[in-house]
Amino acid sequence: MKVRYVGESFGVDALTNGKTYECLGVELDLLRIIDDSEEDYLYSSINPAPLDRSSIGGKWEIVEDDEKGTLSRLFRR
């Protein structure tokens, strides 16, 4: 699965506006994303933002879903 982050970039090794990221899976309402650090971390599916709220964050756009439509179902909630 692949998603594009749209919003304010934050962190040197976190998320960059307009960049497409590999999504390894969904855990509850969180996405496991390989971010700019090249490590996988959990990010909110609703408003990915830094925990310290130093950025307003953004949203995800689906680039490539899996055959089950996992991301489409999650974002419809």
C-alpha positions in Angstrom: 0.0 0.0 0.0 1.2 3.5 -0.7 -0.1 6.9 0.6 0.8 10.5 -0.1 1.2 13.0 2.7 -0.4 16.4 2.1 0.2 19.0 4.7 2.9 20.9 6.6 6.2 19.1 6.5 7.7 18.3 9.9 10.9 16.9 11.3 14.0 16.2 9.5 13.2 12.5 9.4 9.4 12.5 9.6 6.9 13.5 6.8 7.4 15.8 3.8 4.5 17.5 2.0 3.7 15.8 -1.3 5.9 12.7 -0.7 4.6 9.2 -1.3 5.2 6.7 1.5 5.0 2.9 1.8 2.3 1.8 4.3 3.1 -1.5 5.8 -0.3 -1.9 7.5 -3.1 -0.6 9.6 -3.1 -1.0 13.4 -6.3 0.1 15.0 -6.7 3.6 13.4 -3.0 4.1 12.8 -0.9 3.6 9.7 2.5 2.0 9.9 4.6 4.2 7.6 8.2 4.0 6.4 8.9 7.7 6.9 11.9 9.9 5.9 14.0 8.2 8.5 13.6 5.0 6.5 12.2 3.4 9.7 8.6 2.4 10.2 6.5 4.4 12.7 2.8 4.6 13.5 1.0 7.8 12.3 -2.6 8.9 12.8 -4.8 8.0 9.8 -6.9 11.1 10.5 -4.3 13.9 11.1 -0.7 12.8 10.9 1.3 15.3 13.0 4.2 15.4 15.5 3.3 14.4 19.0 4.6 17.7 20.4 2.1 19.5 18.1 4.9 21.7 16.6 3.1 21.3 13.3 -0.6 21.3 12.3 0.1 18.1 10.4 -1.9 17.1 7.4 -3.8 14.2 5.7 -3.2 11.1 3.6 -4.2 10.4 0.1 -4.3 6.9 -1.2 -1.9 6.2 -4.0 -2.2 2.4 -4.0 -4.5 0.3 -1.9 -4.3 -3.5 -1.2 -6.7 -6.0 -2.8 -9.0 -5.8 0.2 -9.4 -2.0 0.1 -8.0 -1.6 3.6 -7.1 2.0 3.2 -10.4 2.9 1.4 -12.4 1.3 4.2 -10.4 3.1 6.9 -10.6 6.5 5.4 -14.4 6.2 4.8 -15.0 6.1 8.6 
